[in-house]
Amino acid sequence: MVESEDVKKAEIDRLYKENVSKVYRTALYYVEDHYVAEEIVQEVFLKLYDNLGDICMESVPAWLITTAKNMAKNYLRDSKWETPMEEVPEQEVPYSSEGLDAQLIEVFRQKECRELHDTIFADLYERNSRWYEAVTVSYTLDKPQKEVAEKMGISVDTLYSTLYRAKQWIKKYYEEQFHQLDGK
């Protein structure tokens, strides 16, 4: 087993040296980002290492290019729906004539609203991940519903009914908590 692992590692090293620039250029062509292309190269060669025994050695260069291209396209597809999290600067509570007590109460109310929001979305995800995806992309990311329906592989009418059912479920289980917060 040790010898075969050494042979496998030596073969991977040889294939890496011969093909790394082609794989990198292929990934870079699609993603247009040096760092992402480097990550794709690493993933491609790791996948090669895992599947070396199943791949015809004459086909390895073509397999590497095809795998790099597919991984790059998958990255582009998946990254379309990601929203980069920017650091949110801490906001100071401005001094006002209302006094510090009123400002402190408002800060706590906002915190409770965020916690309720997080709870609703976590429970919605557990209840039905399709509802979660529809609500998140439609309302939180503010994407057009036609685009959301296409992304989810459903009709616009189906998306409307999915959103309706999700909103009804949220109202059923969280309306009272919302009104308690809103009344504070």
Accessible surface in RSA format (square Angstrom, percent):
REM  Atomic radii and reference values for relative SASA: ProtOr
REM  Chains: A
REM  Algorithm: Lee & Richards
REM  Probe-radius: 1.40
REM  Slices: 20
REM RES _ NUM      All-atoms   Total-Side   Main-Chain    Non-polar    All polar
REM                ABS   REL    ABS   REL    ABS   REL    ABS   REL    ABS   REL
RES MET A   1   178.47  92.4 131.68  87.1  46.79 111.4 108.75  92.5  69.71  92.4
RES VAL A   2   114.29  75.2 110.93 100.4   3.36   8.1 112.91  98.1   1.38   3.7
RES GLU A   3   141.57  81.3 139.44 105.5   2.13   5.1  52.51 101.6  89.06  72.7
RES SER A   4    64.15  54.2  54.04  72.1  10.11  23.3  50.47 107.5  13.68  19.2
RES GLU A   5    51.25  29.4  51.18  38.7   0.06   0.2  24.87  48.1  26.38  21.5
RES ASP A   6    80.34  56.3  74.14  73.8   6.20  14.7  27.17  64.0  53.17  53.0
RES VAL A   7   102.37  67.4  98.81  89.5   3.55   8.6 101.71  88.4   0.66   1.8
RES LYS A   8    52.34  25.5  49.08  30.1   3.26   7.8  23.75  21.4  28.59  30.5
RES LYS A   9   112.10  54.7 110.62  67.9   1.48   3.5  58.78  52.9  53.32  56.8
RES ALA A  10    61.37  56.4  50.53  78.0  10.84  24.7  55.65  78.4   5.71  15.1
RES GLU A  11    43.68  25.1  41.79  31.6   1.89   4.5  13.72  26.5  29.96  24.5
RES ILE A  12    20.59  11.7  20.59  15.3   0.00   0.0  20.59  14.8   0.00   0.0
RES ASP A  13    78.83  55.2  77.46  77.1   1.37   3.2  13.79  32.5  65.04  64.9
RES ARG A  14   104.76  44.0  99.60  50.8   5.16  12.3  64.36  88.0  40.41  24.5
RES LEU A  15     4.36   2.4   4.36   3.1   0.00   0.0   4.36   3.1   0.00   0.0
RES TYR A  16    96.50  45.1  96.50  54.9   0.00   0.0  60.95  45.8  35.56  43.8
RES LYS A  17   163.64  79.8 136.54  83.8  27.10  64.5  87.87  79.1  75.77  80.7
RES GLU A  18    94.33  54.2  71.90  54.4  22.43  53.4  41.59  80.4  52.74  43.1
RES ASN A  19     3.72   2.6   3.72   3.6   0.00   0.0   0.84   2.0   2.88   2.8
RES VAL A  20    38.94  25.6  38.88  35.2   0.07   0.2  38.88  33.8   0.07   0.2
RES SER A  21    59.28  50.1  54.26  72.4   5.02  11.6  38.44  81.9  20.83  29.2
RES LYS A  22    85.65  41.8  84.01  51.5   1.64   3.9  50.66  45.6  34.99  37.3
RES VAL A  23     0.09   0.1   0.09   0.1   0.00   0.0   0.09   0.1   0.00   0.0
RES TYR A  24    54.10  25.3  54.10  30.8   0.00   0.0  45.91  34.5   8.19  10.1
RES ARG A  25   140.88  59.2 136.53  69.6   4.35  10.4  66.43  90.8  74.45  45.1
RES THR A  26    21.79  15.5  15.98  16.2   5.82  13.9  11.35  15.2  10.44  15.8
RES ALA A  27     0.00   0.0   0.00   0.0   0.00   0.0   0.00   0.0   0.00   0.0
RES LEU A  28    58.85  32.8  57.23  40.9   1.62   4.1  57.23  40.2   1.62   4.4
RES TYR A  29   164.43  76.8 145.64  82.9  18.80  48.9 107.25  80.6  57.18  70.5
RES TYR A  30    61.15  28.6  47.94  27.3  13.22  34.4  27.89  21.0  33.27  41.0
RES VAL A  31    13.74   9.0   0.00   0.0  13.74  33.1   0.01   0.0  13.73  37.2
RES GLU A  32   147.25  84.5 115.11  87.1  32.14  76.5  36.85  71.3 110.40  90.1
RES ASP A  33    58.46  40.9  52.85  52.6   5.60  13.2  17.15  40.4  41.30  41.2
RES HIS A  34    82.96  45.3  77.12  53.6   5.84  14.9  56.75  58.5  26.21  30.5
RES TYR A  35   159.19  74.3 157.65  89.7   1.55   4.0 111.40  83.7  47.79  58.9
RES VAL A  36    22.03  14.5  21.80  19.7   0.24   0.6  21.88  19.0   0.15   0.4
RES ALA A  37     0.00   0.0   0.00   0.0   0.00   0.0   0.00   0.0   0.00   0.0
RES GLU A  38    70.88  40.7  69.07  52.3   1.81   4.3  20.66  40.0  50.22  41.0
RES GLU A  39   102.54  58.9 102.20  77.3   0.34   0.8  28.41  55.0  74.13  60.5
RES ILE A  40     7.11   4.0   7.11   5.3   0.00   0.0   7.11   5.1   0.00   0.0
RES VAL A  41     9.31   6.1   9.31   8.4   0.00   0.0   9.31   8.1   0.00   0.0
RES GLN A  42   125.41  70.1 115.71  84.6   9.70  23.1  41.36  88.0  84.04  63.7
RES GLU A  43    88.65  50.9  85.04  64.3   3.61   8.6  31.27  60.5  57.38  46.8
RES VAL A  44     0.00   0.0   0.00   0.0   0.00   0.0   0.00   0.0   0.00   0.0
RES PHE A  45    13.13   6.6  11.56   7.2   1.57   4.1  11.97   7.3   1.16   3.3
RES LEU A  46   112.25  62.5 107.68  77.0   4.57  11.5 111.22  78.1   1.03   2.8
RES LYS A  47    91.14  44.5  87.94  54.0   3.19   7.6  43.78  39.4  47.36  50.4
RES LEU A  48     0.00   0.0   0.00   0.0   0.00   0.0   0.00   0.0   0.00   0.0
RES TYR A  49    55.88  26.1  55.88  31.8   0.00   0.0  47.74  35.9   8.14  10.0
RES ASP A  50    97.46  68.3  68.18  67.9  29.28  69.2  23.52  55.3  73.94  73.7
RES ASN A  51    46.09  31.8  45.18  43.7   0.91   2.2   7.76  18.7  38.32  37.0
RES LEU A  52    17.78   9.9  14.25  10.2   3.53   8.9  14.25  10.0   3.53   9.5
RES GLY A  53    80.25  99.0   0.00   N/A  80.25  99.0  42.35 116.2  37.90  84.9
RES ASP A  54   126.91  88.9  88.86  88.4  38.05  90.0  33.15  78.0  93.76  93.5
RES ILE A  55    23.44  13.3  11.93   8.9  11.51  27.7  16.28  11.7   7.16  19.4
RES CYS A  56    74.03  56.0  56.79  63.3  17.23  40.5  37.05  93.9  36.98  39.9
RES MET A  57    82.65  42.8  69.77  46.2  12.88  30.7  63.26  53.8  19.39  25.7
RES GLU A  58   159.39  91.5 128.16  97.0  31.24  74.4  59.17 114.4 100.23  81.8
RES SER A  59    52.25  44.2  48.07  64.2   4.18   9.6  25.13  53.5  27.12  38.0
RES VAL A  60     0.00   0.0   0.00   0.0   0.00   0.0   0.00   0.0   0.00   0.0
RES PRO A  61    54.71  39.9  53.61  48.9   1.10   4.0  54.45  45.0   0.26   1.6
RES ALA A  62    64.69  59.5  56.06  86.5   8.63  19.6  63.28  89.1   1.42   3.7
RES TRP A  63    59.17  23.7  53.12  25.7   6.05  14.2  37.05  19.8  22.11  35.9
RES LEU A  64     0.16   0.1   0.16   0.1   0.00   0.0   0.16   0.1   0.00   0.0
RES ILE A  65    57.17  32.5  57.17  42.6   0.00   0.0  57.17  41.2   0.00   0.0
RES THR A  66    67.10  47.7  66.42  67.3   0.68   1.6  42.47  57.1  24.63  37.2
RES THR A  67    12.33   8.8  10.16  10.3   2.17   5.2   5.52   7.4   6.82  10.3
RES ALA A  68     0.00   0.0   0.00   0.0   0.00   0.0   0.00   0.0   0.00   0.0
RES LYS A  69    68.30  33.3  68.30  41.9   0.00   0.0  16.53  14.9  51.77  55.1
RES ASN A  70    69.61  48.0  68.18  65.9   1.43   3.4  20.23  48.7  49.37  47.7
RES MET A  71    34.13  17.7  29.74  19.7   4.39  10.5  30.94  26.3   3.19   4.2
RES ALA A  72     0.00   0.0   0.00   0.0   0.00   0.0   0.00   0.0   0.00   0.0
RES LYS A  73    99.83  48.7  94.89  58.2   4.94  11.8  53.67  48.3  46.15  49.2
RES ASN A  74    65.02  44.8  64.86  62.7   0.16   0.4  11.30  27.2  53.72  51.9
RES TYR A  75    88.22  41.2  81.98  46.6   6.23  16.2  58.98  44.3  29.24  36.0
RES LEU A  76    67.21  37.4  65.27  46.7   1.94   4.9  65.32  45.9   1.90   5.1
RES ARG A  77   130.45  54.8 128.25  65.4   2.20   5.2  62.34  85.2  68.11  41.3
RES ASP A  78    73.06  51.2  64.36  64.1   8.71  20.6  26.84  63.2  46.23  46.1
RES SER A  79    34.28  29.0  22.93  30.6  11.34  26.1  12.37  26.3  21.90  30.7
RES LYS A  80   146.40  71.4 124.13  76.2  22.27  53.0  76.13  68.5  70.27  74.8
RES TRP A  81    43.10  17.3  31.17  15.1  11.94  28.0  30.08  16.0  13.03  21.1
RES GLU A  82   122.98  70.6 104.07  78.7  18.91  45.0  41.29  79.9  81.69  66.7
RES THR A  83    80.54  57.3  62.29  63.2  18.25  43.5  55.91  75.1  24.63  37.2
RES PRO A  84   107.88  78.6  88.76  80.9  19.12  69.5 100.27  82.8   7.61  47.3
RES MET A  85   175.07  90.7 142.95  94.6  32.12  76.5 118.58 100.8  56.49  74.8
RES GLU A  86   136.77  78.5 121.42  91.9  15.34  36.5  47.17  91.2  89.59  73.1
RES GLU A  87   174.49 100.2 147.57 111.6  26.93  64.1  66.27 128.2 108.23  88.4
RES VAL A  88   120.03  79.0  95.52  86.5  24.51  59.1  96.69  84.0  23.34  63.3
RES PRO A  89   105.96  77.2  92.66  84.5  13.31  48.4 104.54  86.3   1.42   8.8
RES GLU A  90   173.34  99.5 143.41 108.5  29.93  71.3  61.90 119.7 111.43  91.0
RES GLN A  91   161.07  90.1 129.92  94.9  31.16  74.2  42.77  91.0 118.30  89.7
RES GLU A  92   159.47  91.6 137.29 103.9  22.18  52.8  55.38 107.1 104.09  85.0
RES VAL A  93    76.78  50.5  52.35  47.4  24.43  58.9  53.96  46.9  22.83  61.9
RES PRO A  94   103.40  75.4  92.74  84.5  10.66  38.7 102.50  84.6   0.90   5.6
RES TYR A  95   178.12  83.2 149.38  85.0  28.75  74.8 107.93  81.1  70.19  86.5
RES SER A  96    40.22  34.0  33.08  44.1   7.15  16.5  39.05  83.1   1.18   1.6
RES SER A  97   120.51 101.8  80.80 107.8  39.71  91.5  55.07 117.3  65.44  91.7
RES GLU A  98   128.20  73.6  95.61  72.3  32.59  77.6  40.08  77.5  88.11  71.9
RES GLY A  99    25.42  31.4   0.00   N/A  25.42  31.4  25.42  69.8   0.00   0.0
RES LEU A 100   122.73  68.4 116.56  83.4   6.17  15.5 116.74  82.0   5.99  16.1
RES ASP A 101   111.99  78.4 109.12 108.6   2.87   6.8  31.22  73.5  80.78  80.6
RES ALA A 102    40.84  37.5  31.31  48.3   9.53  21.7  35.03  49.3   5.81  15.4
RES GLN A 103    14.53   8.1  11.87   8.7   2.66   6.3  12.89  27.4   1.64   1.2
RES LEU A 104    96.88  54.0  94.46  67.6   2.42   6.1  96.40  67.7   0.47   1.3
RES ILE A 105   112.43  64.0 110.63  82.4   1.80   4.3 111.61  80.4   0.82   2.2
RES GLU A 106    68.61  39.4  67.42  51.0   1.19   2.8  39.51  76.4  29.09  23.8
RES VAL A 107    55.35  36.4  54.98  49.8   0.37   0.9  54.98  47.8   0.37   1.0
RES PHE A 108   111.96  56.0 111.70  69.2   0.27   0.7 111.70  67.7   0.27   0.8
RES ARG A 109    62.98  26.4  60.76  31.0   2.22   5.3   8.21  11.2  54.77  33.2
RES GLN A 110    82.80  46.3  81.12  59.3   1.68   4.0  18.54  39.5  64.26  48.7
RES LYS A 111    99.95  48.8  99.90  61.3   0.05   0.1  58.69  52.8  41.26  43.9
RES GLU A 112    61.52  35.3  58.84  44.5   2.68   6.4  22.62  43.7  38.90  31.8
RES CYS A 113    45.75  34.6  39.79  44.4   5.96  14.0  24.18  61.3  21.56  23.3
RES ARG A 114   139.49  58.6 137.08  69.9   2.41   5.7  70.78  96.7  68.71  41.6
RES GLU A 115    84.29  48.4  81.83  61.9   2.46   5.9  41.07  79.4  43.22  35.3
RES LEU A 116    19.05  10.6  14.98  10.7   4.07  10.2  18.13  12.7   0.92   2.5
RES HIS A 117    89.43  48.9  85.48  59.4   3.95  10.1  73.09  75.3  16.34  19.0
RES ASP A 118    90.02  63.1  83.08  82.7   6.93  16.4  30.68  72.2  59.34  59.2
RES THR A 119    62.02  44.1  56.78  57.6   5.24  12.5  36.55  49.1  25.47  38.5
RES ILE A 120    22.21  12.6  22.21  16.5   0.00   0.0  22.21  16.0   0.00   0.0
RES PHE A 121    36.00  18.0  35.90  22.2   0.10   0.3  36.00  21.8   0.00   0.0
RES ALA A 122    55.60  51.1  44.15  68.1  11.45  26.0  53.36  75.1   2.24   5.9
RES ASP A 123    48.03  33.6  45.76  45.5   2.28   5.4  10.30  24.2  37.73  37.6
RES LEU A 124     0.04   0.0   0.04   0.0   0.00   0.0   0.04   0.0   0.00   0.0
RES TYR A 125   123.05  57.4 118.73  67.6   4.32  11.3  73.13  55.0  49.92  61.5
RES GLU A 126   148.05  85.0 113.62  86.0  34.42  82.0  41.81  80.9 106.24  86.7
RES ARG A 127   132.78  55.7 107.83  55.0  24.94  59.4  30.25  41.3 102.52  62.1
RES ASN A 128    45.15  31.1  38.18  36.9   6.97  16.8   8.48  20.4  36.68  35.4
RES SER A 129    58.91  49.8  51.28  68.4   7.63  17.6  21.47  45.7  37.43  52.4
RES ARG A 130   101.71  42.7 101.57  51.8   0.15   0.3  54.11  74.0  47.60  28.8
RES TRP A 131    21.84   8.8  21.84  10.6   0.00   0.0  18.85  10.1   2.99   4.8
RES TYR A 132    67.16  31.4  67.16  38.2   0.00   0.0  26.71  20.1  40.46  49.9
RES GLU A 133    46.79  26.9  44.60  33.7   2.19   5.2  21.59  41.8  25.20  20.6
RES ALA A 134     0.00   0.0   0.00   0.0   0.00   0.0   0.00   0.0   0.00   0.0
RES VAL A 135     8.72   5.7   8.72   7.9   0.00   0.0   8.72   7.6   0.00   0.0
RES THR A 136    26.61  18.9  26.61  27.0   0.00   0.0  26.61  35.7   0.00   0.0
RES VAL A 137    10.75   7.1  10.75   9.7   0.00   0.0  10.75   9.3   0.00   0.0
RES SER A 138     6.38   5.4   0.08   0.1   6.30  14.5   0.08   0.2   6.30   8.8
RES TYR A 139    98.63  46.0  77.19  43.9  21.43  55.8  74.36  55.9  24.26  29.9
RES THR A 140    79.74  56.7  49.47  50.2  30.27  72.1  52.34  70.3  27.40  41.4
RES LEU A 141    48.41  27.0  28.83  20.6  19.58  49.2  33.00  23.2  15.41  41.5
RES ASP A 142   121.83  85.3 103.13 102.6  18.70  44.2  24.25  57.1  97.58  97.3
RES LYS A 143    64.94  31.7  59.30  36.4   5.64  13.4  16.00  14.4  48.94  52.1
RES PRO A 144    80.86  58.9  68.61  62.5  12.25  44.5  80.40  66.4   0.45   2.8
RES GLN A 145    53.13  29.7  47.60  34.8   5.53  13.2  19.04  40.5  34.09  25.9
RES LYS A 146   140.03  68.3 136.51  83.8   3.52   8.4  79.63  71.7  60.40  64.3
RES GLU A 147    71.67  41.1  68.20  51.6   3.48   8.3  28.10  54.3  43.58  35.6
RES VAL A 148     0.13   0.1   0.13   0.1   0.00   0.0   0.13   0.1   0.00   0.0
RES ALA A 149     1.22   1.1   1.22   1.9   0.00   0.0   1.22   1.7   0.00   0.0
RES GLU A 150   120.12  69.0  96.75  73.2  23.37  55.6  48.44  93.7  71.68  58.5
RES LYS A 151    87.69  42.8  56.54  34.7  31.15  74.2  27.40  24.7  60.29  64.2
RES MET A 152    15.43   8.0   0.86   0.6  14.57  34.7   4.68   4.0  10.75  14.2
RES GLY A 153    65.36  80.6   0.00   N/A  65.36  80.6  34.89  95.7  30.48  68.3
RES ILE A 154    41.37  23.5  23.63  17.6  17.74  42.8  33.32  24.0   8.06  21.9
RES SER A 155    64.93  54.9  48.28  64.4  16.65  38.4  53.41 113.7  11.52  16.1
RES VAL A 156    47.57  31.3  45.07  40.8   2.50   6.0  45.07  39.2   2.50   6.8
RES ASP A 157   108.58  76.1 102.31 101.8   6.27  14.8  31.65  74.5  76.93  76.7
RES THR A 158    59.10  42.0  55.32  56.1   3.77   9.0  34.29  46.1  24.80  37.5
RES LEU A 159     0.00   0.0   0.00   0.0   0.00   0.0   0.00   0.0   0.00   0.0
RES TYR A 160   112.40  52.5 106.65  60.7   5.76  15.0  73.33  55.1  39.07  48.2
RES SER A 161    44.39  37.5  39.75  53.0   4.64  10.7  36.65  78.0   7.74  10.8
RES THR A 162     8.63   6.1   8.63   8.7   0.00   0.0   2.84   3.8   5.79   8.8
RES LEU A 163     3.83   2.1   3.83   2.7   0.00   0.0   3.83   2.7   0.00   0.0
RES TYR A 164   131.67  61.5 131.32  74.7   0.34   0.9  95.80  72.0  35.87  44.2
RES ARG A 165   114.37  48.0 111.00  56.6   3.37   8.0  51.87  70.9  62.51  37.9
RES ALA A 166     0.00   0.0   0.00   0.0   0.00   0.0   0.00   0.0   0.00   0.0
RES LYS A 167    88.60  43.2  87.24  53.5   1.36   3.2  43.81  39.4  44.79  47.7
RES GLN A 168    75.01  41.9  71.41  52.2   3.60   8.6  22.10  47.0  52.91  40.1
RES TRP A 169    33.67  13.5  29.28  14.2   4.39  10.3  29.77  15.9   3.91   6.3
RES ILE A 170    36.18  20.6  36.13  26.9   0.05   0.1  36.13  26.0   0.05   0.1
RES LYS A 171   112.66  55.0 109.54  67.2   3.11   7.4  63.12  56.8  49.54  52.8
RES LYS A 172   157.92  77.0 119.59  73.4  38.32  91.2  83.83  75.5  74.08  78.9
RES TYR A 173   118.13  55.1  94.45  53.7  23.68  61.6  66.94  50.3  51.18  63.1
RES TYR A 174    19.01   8.9  18.08  10.3   0.93   2.4  10.47   7.9   8.54  10.5
RES GLU A 175    86.67  49.8  81.42  61.6   5.25  12.5  21.07  40.8  65.59  53.6
RES GLU A 176   128.11  73.6 119.66  90.5   8.45  20.1  49.39  95.5  78.72  64.3
RES GLN A 177    82.18  46.0  80.86  59.1   1.32   3.1  27.90  59.4  54.27  41.2
RES PHE A 178   109.79  54.9 109.79  68.0   0.00   0.0 109.79  66.6   0.00   0.0
RES HIS A 179   103.37  56.5  94.96  66.0   8.41  21.5  74.01  76.3  29.36  34.2
RES GLN A 180   107.80  60.3  94.83  69.3  12.97  30.9  42.48  90.4  65.31  49.5
RES LEU A 181    17.55   9.8  17.55  12.6   0.00   0.0  17.55  12.3   0.00   0.0
RES ASP A 182    93.68  65.6  71.41  71.1  22.27  52.7   4.89  11.5  88.79  88.6
RES GLY A 183    69.37  85.5   0.00   N/A  69.37  85.5  36.56 100.3  32.80  73.5
RES LYS A 184   137.50  67.1  86.73  53.2  50.78 120.9  87.80  79.0  49.71  52.9
END  Absolute sums over single chains surface
CHAIN  1 A    13494.8      11735.2       1759.6       7517.8       5977.0
END  Absolute sums over all chains
TOTAL         13494.8      11735.2       1759.6       7517.8       5977.0
